[in-house]
Amino acid sequence: MVDDLADDILAAWVEWRRMQQLAITNPSSPTGLAALDDYLLPRLAAGTDMPTTEWRGKTVLAATFIAATVGCSANQVSGFRKRHELSTPQPGPCPLPVTVTGQINGRPWREHLDFNEAPSLMRHLSTAAMIVCLYLTGMRPQEVQGLRSGCCPDPEDGGRHLIRSRHYKNVTDDDGQHVSAGEERDVPWVAITPVVRAIRVLERMVPEGELLFSSAHHDFVRGRQFNGALKNAGMNQRIESFVAWINREAEFQELPDRGVPEDPHGAIGLGRFRRTLAWHVARRPGGLVALAIQYGHMRTVLDARTSSGYGSRSCRGIHSVLDVETALAAADTAARLRDRLAAGEKISGPAARRAITAAVHVPRFEGRTVTQKFAKQAADYLARDGLVLFDNPDASLICVFKRDNALCEPGPDATAPNQFDCRPGCGNAVRLDSHATELLEETDRINKLAALSPQPLARRLRIAAEQYRATADTHHATAQPAEDLS
């Protein structure tokens, strides 16, 4: 929506506003009336579609569009309707004179953009940009609501884009009273490319220096002049409306698998984006989600707890959310390890004894709501260097993370491995029989691919397959039951 369709939608909005102004200012003149007759009478005589819109549940002539198109007044369009008794005109489109450049699935997403859909498309575009900002920065909703045009300038030295924003949580004056206006964060947010693009789209919607989600400039459908930024309830409603539009568009584009399935946990509220981001960082290393590389680098920055980016002014910021998701993922890994060992699987690797010990001594995390107590418990659990388990499905192993042994070059204060940089021979790795089975299945898959590949590529693929097979063979030769290591 942001990358491929924004230019079309913004151009349609500019044209929509221009036509709205023309319809208001066009005088009722004989020339305009003649142009109106020339435009509509042939359609009426042929019984073809008329430019229409929906008004109070009825299909009526699109007076604003017609008036702006032919150069008459809106009153003259109303007069034409009455003279010819067009109470139910044949519904037809109101194509805007805007070139369609955006594509979906390799083909233009519209033959033309319609005058009637321009306001709602703007609303959905702003919602899409809002979701990108919320999801790919880890910001709280109120921090995104406080962003202003110009908050993310292009760096002069070609470095990283940084977002300057205001925060409101725990901001007090000298007397301990909450400051409703908030204050600018000491630590900026790092903006990856999709976020920068979303901000640039939002900056085209509002005046310079204005709130990116100013209520006065984001009520595209009704044009009401509210103060301040969009409120949480309104933003939540826009997300649900956007989901419904996506599903309709997916059907229209004959891409039903690209729709958004109904969420068993209810509506997608603003507060779920940070938690979901933390879930992906904790549980999906190595490219299993879009932007996984950026997520992986976020892990290294977040764990550093420094002011270099994605920082928080308090321990209850994005760090605590990430700690909770990482602790839950580690606890789940420990539970799966216990179950597999109890089922008779053998274990191998230099950290096998530590893995069994770590699987036994796992605290019970009550509930899933991020509270201060829960966050503290999670942080304490992750701080047990050498006794926390991290599943790495891409490498078919479990990492019993110990900083001094790790070959993935974690930071000095890291509480989790760089799972996207997992390296063979690490002293933290353990494997089960099921991991060896996965490696052999991958060996077969690669060999089949090699048989269909050009010779240089096939040679590299077969070398990789042999490495997988050798790793599996090493496991089978060295693996032991858990009882022998206890």
N, C-alpha and C positions, 0 to 999 in steps of 0.2 A: 504493500500500500504506500509506504513512504518512499521507497526507492524507485518504483516503476510507474506509479499512477499519480503521484503528487503533482507533477507539472501539468498534467491534463486537468486535474481537479481545480488547481489554483487558477489556471487560465480560464476555465469555465466560470469560476466565481467572479473573476474580474469582468467577464462579459455579462454575467447575470446582473451584477451591480450597475453596469453601464446601461443595460436595457431597462432596469428598474427606474433609473433616473430619467431616461428618455420618455418612458410611459407617463411619468409624472409631469414632465415639462412640455411634452408635445401639445400644441394648441388644437382646438377643434376647428379645422379649416376645410374648405371645399376640396382642396388638393388632397388632404389626408383622407377625406371621405371617398374620393374617387380611387385612391390607391387601395383603400380597404375593400371596396367593391371588386376591383380588379383581382385582388388576392383571394377573396372568399367566394364570390359568386360562381366561378368555374368549378370549385370544389363542391359547392352546394348543388349545382346542376348535375354534376357527374355522380353525386352520392358518395364521394370519396372521403377519406379521413379529414377531420378538422383538427387544428391545434387546440388541444383541450387540457384541462387540469381538473383536479378534484377539489371541490369546495363544499364543506358541510355535508359530506357523503354523497354529493351529486357530481356528475360529469358536466362541466360547463366550458364555454369557450375560454381559452387562455388569454384574457384581455390584455394583461401586461405584455406578454410575449408578442401578441399580434400588433399591438399599438407601437411597440418599439421596432418591430420588423418592417412595418409598412409606412410609419411616419404619421400615424393619426393619434388621436387621444383615446384613452381608455373608455371615456364616455361614448365615443362614436362606436366602439366595439359593442358596448352594451345596447346602443340603439339599433345596431344591425341585428343583434340577437332578438330583440323584441319585434322588429319589423318582419322578420322571417320566421318567427315563432320557433326558434331553435332551443327548445327546452331540454332536449336530449340529443346533442350533436353526435355525429359519428366520431368516437374517440380516435385521436391521432397524436403523433409526437410533436414536440417543440424543439427541433434540433438547433443547437447553438453553433454559430460559425467559428468553431474551434477545431483545429487539427488534432486528431487523436494519434498520439505517439506511443502510449503505454501498451504493453502486451501482457497477456496471461497465457502461459503454456505455448509460447511461440507465435501467438496470433493476436491481432488488435483486440482489446478487451471491450470495445464498443465500436459500432459503425459511426455513431455520433454521440455526443453528450447532450442530455436533455435539459432544457431550462428548468423543468420541474424537479429534477433530482440534484441540482447543483447545491442547494443548501444542506441537504442531508448528506451528500458526499463530503462536503467540507466538515460536517460534524464527525463523520466516521474517520476522516483523515486526521483530524486533531486528536481523536481517541487513539488511533493507531500510534501517533507520535507520543502520546502520553504513556502508552503501554511500553514502548521502546525505552523511554526515559526511566520509567519505574523499574523495569525488569533488568535492564543491562547496566544500571549504575548501582543498584542496591540502596537507592535513596528511599527515605520514608516519604509517604504521600505528601505530608505538609512541606517537605523540602522541595519536592517537584513543584508544588503549587506556588512556592515562593520564588521560582526562577523567573528572571526577567530577560527580555531581549538584550543581547550583548553579553550574556553571562558566560559564553564559551567562545572567546575570540580566537582567531587563527594564530598559532604561535609564530613569532617572528623568526626563530632559529630552527624551524622545522621539527621541533620537539613534540611532545604529547599535548593534546588538547586538554585543558583543565576547565572545570565548571565551578564558578563561584556562586554560592547560593547562601540563603539564610536558613537558619534552623531555629526551632521554637521550643523544643523539648528541654526542660530544666534550665531555661534562661530566666534568671532573676536579677533584680537590681540589688543595690547595697543593703536594702532593708529586707531582702529575701522575698520580695513580691514578684510574681510572674510577669515578665515583659511580653505583652501580646504581640508586639511588632517583631520579636525575635532579634537575632543578631547574625552578622555574616560569619560563616564558618571560618575558623582559623585554617583548617585543612581543606583544600579543594578536592573535588571529585575528579577522577580520571575519566575522560570520555573516549570510548572506543568509537570507531568510525560510524557504526549504525546510529549511535546516540548523537553524534555531531550532525548527521544528516537529518535526524528527527528535529533537532533544535533549529536547524536552518529552515526547515519547512514551517515550524511554528513562528519563526521570526518574520516570515512572509505573511503571516496572518494578523499580526499586531503591530502597532507603531513602535518605533525605537524607544527603548527604555521601559516599555510597558510589561506587565506580567505576561509570561508566555501563555498562561491559561486564564487570562482576564475574562471575567464573566461578560463584560461589556462588548467584547469582540468575538466571543465564542458562541453566542446565541444566534447561530446562523439562520435557524428556521423561523424564529419569531422576532428576532431583532430587539429584544428587551435590553435595557441599559441597566444592568445590575452593577454593584460595586464589588471590588475585590476579585479574588480568584474563584474558579469553580469550586463548589463545595463537594465533600466526599460523597454525599448521597447522589448528587447529580452526576459525578464522575462514574460511580458504580452503575447507574442507569445507562450511561453512554456505553459502557463496556458491554452490558447485556444487549443493547441495541446493535452494537457493532458485531457481536457474535451472530445475532439473527441475520444481519445483512450478509455476513460472510457465507452463511449457509445458503441463503437465497442465491447469492452470486455463484457459489460453487455449483448449484443445480443449473443455473442459467448457462454457465460455461461448460456444462457437461463434465464436471469434475467432482462428483459427489464425495470421493474419498478425501477431498481437500477441505471439507467442512470441519466444524468444531463440534465434537460429540458432546452430548449432554453430560454435565459434571455430576457424578454421584454425590459429591460433597456440597452441592448447592452453587449459588451464584459466584462468579469470579470477582471477588472484592479487591479493593486496592491493597489491603494488607497482605495478600497472598503472594505478591510478586517477589518481595525480598526473601521470603521463606522458600519459595520455589527456586530462586537463584542459588540460595545456600544449599538446597537439596541437590541441585545439579553439580555444584562444585564438590560436594562431599561424596556423591554416589556415581557420577558419570565421568570418570577420567578418560582421556585419550580419544575424544572425538565422537562420543555417542549422542551429543546434542549439537545443535547449531552453535557456532562461536565457541566451541570447546577449547580452542587454543587460548582465546581471551579469558575464558573461565579458569583455565589452568594457570595462566599468569596472575589472575586475580588471587588464586590460592597463595602464591608465593608472596604477594604484596600484603594480603590480609594477614597472613601468619606473622609477618614481620612486626606488626603492631607499631609501625613507624608512621611518620607524617608524609611519606612519599606518595600516598594516594589511597583512595577508597577508605580513608581513615574515618574514625569517629571521635567525637569529643568525649565520649564516655565509654566505659566497658560494656555498656548495654546497647551499643550500636550494632552495625552489621557483623562485627566480630562475634558477639554473643549468639546471634542467629546462626552463623556458620558453625560455631562450636557445638551448638545443640544438634544440628543436622549431622555433623561429623561424628559426634558421640553416638547418636542413634544408629548411624550406619555401621560404626565399629561394633556396637553391641549386637546388631543383627548378624554381622560377620562372625562374631564369637559364638552366637547361638547356632548358626549353620555349621560351624566347625565342630562343635560338640555333637550335634546330631549325626554328622557324617562319620565321626570317629566312633560313636556308639553303634552305628550301623555296620561297622567292620572295616571301614576304609583305613588304609595305612597312610603314614605321613612321612615326608622326607624334607631335607633342607637343613642348613646350619642353624636355623632358629626354631627347630621343631619343639624342643623342650620349652622354650619361652612361649611358643604359641599355645601349647597345652596349658601352661600356667595362666596365661592371659585369658584363655577361654573359660577357665574355671572361676577366676576372680573378676567377674563383671557385675557392676551394680545394676540394680533394677531401676529403670527410669519410669517414674509414674507419670502417665499422661503425655500429651504431645504439645501442650500450650507452652509457649516461651515465656516463662516467668523469671524473675531475677534469681530465685532460688534454683530453678532448673538450669539456668545458664551457668551459675557458679558451680553446680554439681558437674555439668558437662565439661567445663574448663578444667576442673580438678582431675576428672577422669582422663582427659587427653594429655595432661601434664605428666602422666606416669610413663616416662620415657622407657621404651623397651617392652611395654606390656599392653600395647593397644594394637588391635588387628585392623588392617585395611584390605578389603577385597579389591583385587585388580583383575577384572575379567579379561581385559585385553592381553595381559601377560600370562593368564592362566596360573595365577598364584595368589597367595595371601602374604602381605607385608606385615611383619611384626616390627613395627617402626622403632628403631633406635638410631638417634641422630649420628652418633659416632661411627656406626657401621654403614650408613646409607651411602650408596653410590650415586644417588639422584641429586646430590648437592643441595640439600635443604639449607635454609637459613639457620643462623645460630640459635634462634628461639623457636624454630618450627616445631609444631606438634603433629604434623602430618607429612607424609612423603609427597614428592612431586611425581604423582602416579603417571603423568604423561611422559615422564623421562625415566621410566623403570629400566634398569640395566641388568644384563645377565651377570651372574657371579656375586650378587649382593648378599651380604651376610644376614639380611633381614628376611630372606625369602623362604617360604615353605610351600609344599605342594601336597595335594591329596591324590588318591587314585582317580578321582573324577577330573582333576586338572590334567593328569596324564592322558586320560581318554579324550579330553578336549584337544590336546596337542596332536594326538594321532588323527583325529577327525580333520583338524586343520591341515595336517600333512597330506592326507588324501585329497582334500579340496585343492590345495596348491599344486599337487602333481597333475590333477586333471586339467587345471588351468594351464600348466606348463606344456601339456601335450597339444594345446591349441594355440600356443604363442610362438612368435618368431624366435629363432635360435638364441640370440643374445639375451632376450628377456627370459626365455625358457631356462637358460643356464642359471640365471640369478634366482629364479623361482625354485628350481630344484635344490640349490644350495640352502635356501631358506627352509625348504621342506625337510632337508636332512638335519638342520639344526633343531627343528621342532621334534623330529623323531629321536635325535640323540638326547634331548632334554627329557623326553618321556622314558626312554630306556634307562637313563640315569636314575630317574625316580623309582622305577620298578626294581632296579638293582640295589637301591639303598633304603627304600621305604621300610618302616617298622610299624607295628601296631602301637597304639597309644600306651598300652599297658607296659610295654618294654621300655618306654621313655619316662614313665611317671616315677 
